[in-house]
Amino acid sequence: MDETFTTTLNGIANQALMDENAQENLGADELIFYNSIRADLDLLNKKPKVQTIHQILDYSKSLR
């Protein structure tokens, strides 16, 4: 499978607004994958608690 870039996926976050150029830039595999996880992406918490952010940062620092 080809490498998928997040910027490409972020650019087509709303399929209703997706134009033909965006569809042509994505391969069939990437489009199928994106459509399969789109509902889960919409459920993500868009404003996480400060505690959650600190836990993620602490974890990231512990990996260094």
N, C-alpha and C positions, 0 to 999 in steps of 0.2 A: 504494500500500500504506500502511496506517496506521502511525503511529509505534509502535514497540515499546519498552516500558520494560524495562530490565534487571531491576528489582525483581520484575516480574511473572514473568519467565522464571526468576529465581532461586528464586521461591516454588514453582515446580513442577519442581524439578530431578529428582525421581524420579517417573516417570509412574505407577508402581504406587501411589503415595501421592496422586496427583492426584484431588481430589474434583470433583464436578459443578460447584460454584461456580467453581472455577478454570478449568474448561473453558468455561463460559459467558462468563467475563470476557475470554477470548482470542477473537479473530476466527479464522475458518478459515485465513486466510493466515498469521497469526502462529503458529498451532498446526502447520501444515504446515512452515513454516520451522524452527521449534524442533525438531520431530521429525527433520528432515533433517540438522541439525547436532548433535543430541544425542550421537551416538556420538563425534564429534570433540571435543566439550566434555569428555566423560568421559576422553579420552586426555590432556588437558592436564596438565602437571606441576603438582601441587598444592603442592609445596614446592620452589620454584626455588632454585638456588644463590645465595648472597649476591652473587657476581660478576655474575650475570644481573640481579639487582635494581639493582645499581650502574650497570650499562650502560644499563638502561632509564631510570634517573633522570638520568644524564649526557646521554643523548639528549634527554630531555624539556627539560632545562635549556638545551641548545644551540638549541632551537627558539624560545626567548624572545627 
